[in-house]
Amino acid sequence: MNLSWQAVVEKTVTGLGYEVVGCERSAGGLLRVYIDKPLVNGQEPEQPVNVEDCERVTRQLRYVMEVEEIDYQRLEVSTPGLDRPLNHAGDYARFSGHEVEITLREAFQGRKKYKGVLAAPEGVAGDALAASANWRVIFSDGKTEQALDFALDEVRSAKLVPEISFKGRTPGTAGGAAAGQQAAAKKNTGLAPKGSESADGTTAAKPKASKKKSNAKSRQTDDKVDGGLDQ
C-alpha cells in the first residue's frame, strides 16, 4: 500500500534526524514543510536549523517523492519561524515556561485569545509532560495573575510569542523559562523534478485567581497538517 504524502514527509524528515513541525499542501500543488531539530539529551540543540539543513531535507524529499510518485508542483522547506506553532503534546512539554499565545475553539468569558506563560498542570512533571493533554497558561489582567486551565482539544491554535535572539534559541533544558527562536531559514525549490532552486535562507508564578476548565465538543480540521501521520 502506498504511503500518503504526509507519511512520506514524516518518515523522510525524521529519518534525517529532524522533526516535522507542520506540513501543508495548497491547491496549486505547493508543498510546505516546516522542520526543527529535536532536543538533545533533553536540551535545545546548540545550533538552530539553517539553510543547509533545509537544502538537505529538500533534496531527499524530492528524491523520495519522485520514487513514491507523489504529484506536486513546488516544494518549500523552512523553519517554523520565531512564532513556532505548538501542534503536539510534546511541543507543549518542550516549551513549558515560555510565553505563548493560544486561541480557543470556544470563547471563555468573552474571549478566545490568551497570552501568557505556559505551565504544566499541578502534579505533572518529567516524562509525563509529553503525554499530558491538560495545560495551563498564566496571564495578568493588569492587576493580578490568573490561570487558565485548558485541554489540548479545546485549542484551535497555539504558538510561541517571539523573543528576539541573534544567537538563536537560548540553549537549555526543555521547558526552560526563556528561549529565543531562530530566524526562519527557507529553502524553495521549483517544479519537480527539474525545477530551479533558490535559498533564502521564568518560572511561572503561582496563580491567585480561580482556574477555568471547559469542554471542547469538536475539533475543527483544515488544510494544515500537524506533522503526524495521516493514514
C-alpha positions in Angstrom: 0.0 0.0 0.0 1.3 3.4 -1.0 2.0 5.9 1.8 0.2 9.2 1.9 2.3 12.3 1.1 2.2 13.3 4.8 3.5 9.9 5.8 6.3 10.2 3.3 7.3 13.6 4.6 7.2 12.4 8.2 9.3 9.3 7.5 11.8 11.1 5.4 12.4 14.1 7.6 12.6 12.1 10.8 14.9 9.7 9.1 17.4 12.6 8.5 17.3 13.4 12.2 14.9 16.4 12.1 11.3 16.7 13.3 8.3 17.8 11.3 6.6 20.8 12.9 4.0 21.0 10.3 3.3 20.5 6.6 0.6 21.7 4.2 -0.4 21.4 0.6 -2.0 24.2 -1.4 -4.5 23.9 -4.2 -1.8 25.0 -6.7 0.4 22.0 -5.8 2.7 23.8 -3.4 4.0 21.6 -0.6 5.3 23.5 2.5 7.2 21.6 5.1 8.4 23.1 8.4 11.2 21.4 10.2 13.1 21.7 13.5 15.9 20.0 15.3 14.8 17.7 18.2 16.0 18.0 21.7 19.5 16.6 22.5 19.5 14.8 25.9 16.6 17.0 27.0 18.3 20.2 25.9 17.8 22.6 23.0 20.3 22.0 20.2 23.3 24.3 20.1 22.6 25.4 16.5 19.2 26.1 15.1 18.0 24.8 11.7 19.8 26.7 8.9 19.7 26.9 5.1 22.0 23.9 4.7 19.6 21.8 6.8 16.7 22.9 4.6 18.6 22.1 1.4 19.4 18.6 2.7 15.8 17.9 3.6 14.7 19.3 0.2 17.0 17.1 -1.8 15.9 14.0 0.0 12.2 14.8 -0.2 12.4 15.5 -3.9 14.0 12.1 -4.5 11.7 10.2 -2.3 8.5 11.8 -3.6 9.6 11.0 -7.2 10.1 7.4 -6.2 6.7 7.3 -4.4 5.1 9.1 -7.5 3.7 11.9 -5.3 2.4 14.7 -7.5 3.3 18.2 -6.6 4.4 21.4 -8.4 6.7 23.1 -5.9 8.4 22.2 -2.6 9.2 24.7 0.2 11.2 23.6 3.3 11.7 26.1 6.1 11.9 26.5 9.8 8.7 27.3 11.7 10.0 30.8 12.5 10.0 32.8 15.7 6.3 32.2 16.3 6.7 28.5 16.2 3.3 26.7 16.4 2.6 24.2 19.1 0.9 21.3 17.5 1.5 18.3 19.7 1.6 17.5 23.4 5.4 17.1 23.0 5.6 20.7 21.8 3.9 21.9 24.9 6.3 19.9 27.1 9.3 21.3 25.2 8.2 24.9 25.6 6.7 24.8 29.1 7.8 28.0 30.8 7.8 30.1 27.6 5.4 32.8 26.7 2.7 31.6 24.3 -0.5 32.8 22.7 -3.3 30.3 22.5 -6.7 30.6 20.7 -9.5 28.6 22.0 -12.2 26.9 19.8 -14.9 28.4 22.0 -14.8 31.7 23.9 -14.4 31.7 27.6 -15.5 34.9 29.5 -16.0 36.6 26.2 -12.5 36.0 24.7 -10.8 33.3 22.7 -7.2 34.5 22.7 -4.9 34.4 25.8 -1.2 35.3 26.1 0.9 34.2 29.0 3.4 31.8 30.4 2.8 28.1 29.5 2.8 25.9 32.6 2.2 22.3 33.4 -0.8 21.3 35.4 -0.2 20.6 39.1 1.2 17.2 39.8 2.5 16.5 36.3 6.2 16.6 35.6 9.1 14.8 33.9 8.3 12.3 31.1 4.6 12.6 31.9 4.6 16.1 30.4 5.0 14.9 26.8 1.8 12.9 27.1 -0.3 15.4 29.1 -3.5 16.6 27.4 -4.1 19.3 30.0 -2.1 22.5 30.4 -2.3 26.0 31.9 -1.4 29.5 30.8 -0.7 32.1 33.4 -1.5 35.6 32.4 -2.1 39.0 34.0 -5.2 41.2 33.7 -3.2 44.2 34.8 -3.9 43.7 38.4 -3.5 40.1 39.4 -2.2 36.9 37.8 -4.7 34.4 36.6 -4.5 30.8 35.5 -6.4 29.4 32.5 -6.5 25.6 32.6 -7.3 24.0 29.2 -7.2 20.7 27.4 -5.4 20.4 24.1 -8.6 19.5 22.2 -10.0 22.9 23.3 -7.3 24.7 21.5 -7.7 25.9 17.9 -4.1 27.1 17.6 -1.1 27.9 19.8 2.2 29.5 19.1 5.3 30.9 20.8 5.4 34.6 21.4 8.6 35.7 19.5 11.6 36.5 21.6 14.4 38.0 19.6 17.8 36.5 20.0 20.6 36.9 17.5 22.1 33.6 18.7 19.1 31.5 18.0 17.3 29.7 20.9 18.9 30.0 24.2 20.4 26.6 25.0 18.8 24.9 28.0 16.6 22.2 29.1 13.2 21.6 27.6 10.6 23.6 29.4 13.1 26.3 30.4 11.9 29.7 31.4 13.1 31.6 28.4 14.2 30.8 24.8 14.8 32.8 21.6 13.6 31.2 18.4 15.9 31.3 15.4 15.2 33.4 12.3 13.5 31.4 9.6 15.8 29.8 7.1 13.9 28.9 3.9 14.6 26.7 1.0 12.4 26.9 -2.1 12.5 24.5 -5.0 11.0 24.8 -8.4 9.0 22.4 -10.4 9.7 18.8 -9.7 11.7 17.1 -10.6 13.9 19.5 -12.6 12.8 22.9 -11.4 15.1 25.8 -10.5 16.1 26.2 -6.9 16.9 29.2 -4.7 17.6 29.6 -1.0 17.0 32.5 1.4 17.9 31.4 3.7 10.6 32.3 34.0 9.3 30.1 36.3 5.5 30.7 36.3 4.2 32.4 39.4 1.6 30.6 41.3 -1.8 31.9 40.1 -4.0 33.7 42.6 -7.3 33.7 40.7 -9.6 30.8 40.0 -8.9 28.3 37.3 -11.0 27.6 34.3 -12.0 24.3 32.9 -14.2 24.0 29.8 -15.2 21.2 27.5 -14.4 21.3 23.8 -17.0 19.5 21.7 -15.3 19.2 18.4 -12.0 19.5 16.7 -12.0 21.7 13.5 -10.0 20.5 10.6 -8.4 22.4 7.8 -5.7 22.0 5.2 -2.9 22.3 7.8 -1.2 19.1 8.6 0.3 18.9 12.1 3.2 16.7 11.1 1.5 13.5 12.2 0.9 10.5 10.0 -2.3 10.8 8.0 -3.2 7.2 7.3 
